[in-house]
């Protein structure tokens, strides 16, 4: 496919994914806020619902909720589901477009495991399906009645999955698929549990039967899970742009820390909106988790540089020439005025390395992408050696 068309496809899919995600996350946060802020009213039986008043856009809103259902339904209902479906569908096609069609660049790292593009895609898609069934089985087990036990088991499951992905995919692909699994769980909660349970309630009302309150409780539990997963999923969707998150062998630990931080922040707002005080300790927990994640990325020594032979670069004047040769043979096929790598029409992110001046201008990018991490060349597709990375490190260590 033409490189320009590939880029446009990626841009449009990403645009749709972001728009749908904003709509889904916004509605999720909004309804969690409404649930937390509900107050009892005389005409709704105690413990079966409540209402909240809001002001926005120059007017007042009276929002009411029945935990089961009102005695009769209005002729029209607004279903909040399409934003979830659109987010997942656009995200899945974006995953295919970037990570499966571009598997050699973004998903398959031969230093981790040599896979064919088809096998890598099969593992990725299969893991999303299997991951949902494991999560759903946990929610339907006896553990479902023990909120903290279920949350702890789910936490361990996601971190274990992240570790498993690290053993088969590139670091970038591992974190992206961890986020994709969490997004799949969230969307499937809507499609396979929350909406079907709501339809059962409506069917009971239409038939004159008393709806089962258990259906609403199950839906609320899944909705709460979605709420607590939202911030970690967003972090993981952004992580491929930041090598310090995925290049470390401890990337799965960073996933665990981000889960703790994101859940802590959501806990703070959920309690605050419920009028149950301000648990400021949640911010301390979130800050500590992120601080540890940052420390891991600082202290983790790039293992691909350890143990390599000394480099015979004795004079500072020799380093730029060596650097130019390395970048010309490993990077310039993409990062040039006219890239020659198939599928790339314009230098990625506009970064060019085809002249000494342009190389000097990109010193810090080279440090992050090739010395402090192995993000570039992607999946080391051009075979940059440890010794070559050492040459770059020595050059970058000079004033």
N, C-alpha and C positions, 0 to 999 in steps of 0.2 A: 504494500500500500504506500502511496506517496507520503513522504515525511510530513508535509504541510497538513495533509488530511488527518494524519495520526495526531498531530498536535491539536488541531481544531477539535477532533473527537474527544481528546483528553480534556480540553478546556470546557467544552459544552457539558460533558458528563459531570465534571467537577462542579461546574456552576449549578447544575440541577441538583446535585447531591447536597451542596451547601445550602441552597434555598430550601429544599425539602427538610434538611436537618434542622434549620432554624425554626421552621414551622412546628416540627415534631417536638423538639426540645422546649420551645416556648410554651406549647400547650401542656406538656408534661409538668413543667415548673409551675405553670398557672394553676392547674387542677390540684397539684399537691398543696399549693398555697391556699386554695379555696377550701380543701378538705381540712387543713389545719386551723383555718380561721372560722369555721362554722360555729354558730351559737344556737342554743335551743330556742324554739318558738312554740307557742301554745298549740297551734293547729297541726304540729307534727309530733307524734308520740315520742316520749322521752327515749333516747337511745336509738331512734330510728331515722335521724336526720337533723337538719338545721338550716340556717340561712346566714348570709353575710351580705352587707351592703358595701358597694364600691362606688368611687367617683372617678370618672375618666372622660376625656374628650368633651367636657362641658355638660355632662349629664350624670345621672345616678343610676346604678344598677342594683337590682335586688336578686341575688342568686340563691336558689334553694336546692337542697339535695335531700333525696329520700334514699336511705341505705338499701332498701329493697326496691320499692317502686310506689308511686302514688296510686290512689284508688282507680284513677283512669288516666289514660295517656292522651296527649294532644295529637292532632292529626299529623303533625310533622315533627321529626326528631333530627337533630344535627349529630351525625356520627363522626367522632374524631378518630379516624383510622387511616385515611388516605395519606396523610403526611408521613405516617410510619411506613406504610408500604412503599411510597415513592422514595423515601430515604434509603430503604434497604435495596430496592431494585436498582436505583441509580448507583448506589455504592457497589453492588455486586458487579454491574457492568463496568464500572470504573476499575475494579479489581482485575477483571478479565482483561480490559483494555491495556492497563499498565503492567500488571504483574504476570499475567499469563501470556499475552502476546509479546511482551518484552521480558520473558523469563530469564534469558541469558544476562540481561543487564541488571535486573532488579530482584529476582527471586532465587536463582540458583547460584550458590557460591561453591565452586569445586573444592575449596579448602574445607568446607563443612561436609558436603556430601554431593557426589556427582550424580545428578538426576537428568533425565530427559525432560524437555518442557511439558510433554503430555503427562508424565508421571508426577511432576511437581504440581501441575494443575489438579490432577486427580487427588493427590494428598490434601491439597488446600481445600477443595470443595468437599471432599469426603469428611474432613475434620470438622467443617462447619455443620454438616448434617449430624454427624455422630455427637458432636459437642452439645447440640440442642437436645438430643435424646437423653444424654447423661444428665444434663441440668433438669429436664422435665421429670425424669425418674426421681431425682432427689426431692423435687417439690411435691411429688405425689407419694413419697415414702412416709414412714412414721415420723421422720424428722421434721416434716412440714409444720407440726404443731409446736415445735421448739424453734422460735425465731432466731436466736443467737447461734444455735447449733447449725441450723441451715445456712445462715450467713457465713459462718466460719468454714463450713465444708465447701461452700461455693467459692470462697476466697482461695482456699487451697487448690481447688480444681482449676481455677483460672491461672494461677501461678504455675501449676504443674503443666498445663497446656502451653504456656509461654516457654517454659523450659524445653518441652518436647519440640516445639517449632524451631527453637534454636539449634536443635540437633539435626535438622533436615534442611532448613532454609538459611538464606543470608540473614544478617541481623535486621536489616530493613524489612525483609519479607516476614520475619518471625513476629516482629511487633505489629506489623500491619495485619497479619492474620489473627493475632490475639485480639486486636480491636475488632476485626471483622466477625469473629466468633461472638464477642460480647454484643455487637450490634445485631447479629442474627438471633441471639437469645431474646433481645429486647423486642425485635420486630415479630418474632414467632409468638412471644407472649401476647401481643396484640391480636395477631391473626388467629392463633389456635386456642387461646384461653379467654382473654378478656372479652373480645367481641362475641364469640359463641355463647359465653355465659350471659351476656347482656341480651342476646336474641332469645335464649331460653326463658329469661325473666319476662320478656315482652310476650312471648307465646303463652306463658302461663296466665298473664294478665288478660290477654285477649280471650282465652278459654275460660276465664272466670275462676282460675285456680290461684291458690296462695303461692307466690314464688318462694323458692328455697333460698333463705338468706345466706346459705353456705356459698352459693354462686357468687354473690357480691363480695364476700370475704376473700374468696380465692382470687377474684379479679383485682381486688385492692392489694393483695400481697404481691401479685406479679407486677402491678403498676409501681409499687414501692421499690421492688427490685430494679425496675427500669430507671427510676429516679436516682437511685444510688450509683448505678453504673454509668450514668450520663457523662459526668466530668472525666472519669478515667478513659472512656471511649474517645472523647474529644482529644485528650492528650495523645493517645496512641495513633489517632488519625493524623495528627500533626508531626509525630515523632520522625517519620522518614525524612523530613527536611532538616533534622538536627542530628548529625552523626554521633554526638556524645551520648545520645540515648540508646542507640542500637548497636554501636560498634564494640561495646564492652562485652566480655564473656559473662558479665553479671547483669545483662539486660533484663533477665527474668526477675531479678531482685528489684530492679527499677520499676517493673510492672507491679510488683507487690507493694512497693512504697507509694506509687501513684494511686493504687486502689485505696490504700489507707487515707491518703490525703484527700482524694475526691470524695470518699464516703464521709469523712469528718466534716468537710465543708457543707455538704448537703444536710448532714445531721444538724449542724448549727442552724441553718435556715429553716429546716422543718420544725425544729423546736421553737424557734423564734416566732415563726408564723402561727404556731399553735398557741401562742401566749404562755408558753411554759418557761419563760426566762431566756437568757442569752448564755448558752454554754460556751463561754470564751475558751475553755480548755480545748475545744475542738480545733480552733485555729492554731493553738500551740502544737497539737498533735500533727496537724497538716503541715505546719512549718517545719517541724522536726523531721517528718518523713521526706519532704523535699530537700532539706539540708543534707540528709544522709544520702539521698540520690545524687545530689551535686558532688558530695565528697567521694562517692564511689567513682564517678566519672573523672575526678581529678587524680585520685590515687591509683586507679587501675593502670598499670603499665601496659603499653601495647605489646601483647605477647608475640606478634609477628616480627618484632624487632629484636627480641631477646635471643641471645645465643648466636647471632650472625657474626661472620668474620669481620675483623677490622677493615676499614675502608682506607685505601692508600691515597688520601687527599691531604697533602702536606701544606699547601699554600692557599691562602684565601682566594687568590686570583684563579686557582684551578677550579674552585667550587662552581662559580657561575657557568663555566663551560660544561662541567659535568651535569649540572642541573639542566641546562639547555638540551643536552643530548638525551637525558632521561625523559624530560617532558615531550620532546619531539617524537620519541619512539613510543611513549606510553599514553600520551594525552592529547596531542595536537590533531589526531585524526577526528576528534570531536570538537575540541576547543580551538577552532580556527575560523578564519574569515569565511572559508568555504569547506565545511566538514566533509569528510569522505566516508564516514561510517554510515552504513545502510540504515535508513530510517531517521536520520538526524539531518535536518536542513539548516538549522541555525545553532550556533554554539550554545550549549545548555546554560541557561541563566545569563546569557550574554558574556560569559567568561571566556576570554581568548588568551591563549598561551603561546602564540606563534611568533612573538618578538620578545627580545630581552626586556624592553620597557614594560610590555604587558605582563610578563612574568613577575617582574619586580612589584608591579601594582597589586598582584594577587598573592603576595607573600602570606598573609594571614589566612586566606582561603586554603592555600596549599598546606599550611601548617595543620589546620583543622581536618581537612579532607584526606590527606595522605600520610601525615606523620602521627598526629594524635589519634587518628582513626584510620581505618582501611576503607573508608567510604568510596574513595576514588583511587583508581578506576573502578567503576561499579562492578562488584563481585570479582575484582581484579582480572577483568576479562582480557586485558592486554598483557598480563603476566608481569607486573612490576615486582621486582625482587626485594627481599629484605635489605640487601646491601644498597639498592637504589633508594629505598626509603631512608636509610641511614645517611646517604649523601645529602638528601634534601634536609634532613634534620640538622646536619652539621652546618649547612648553608644558612638555615633559618636561625641558628643559634648565634650567628655573627651579627654585630651591630648593623 
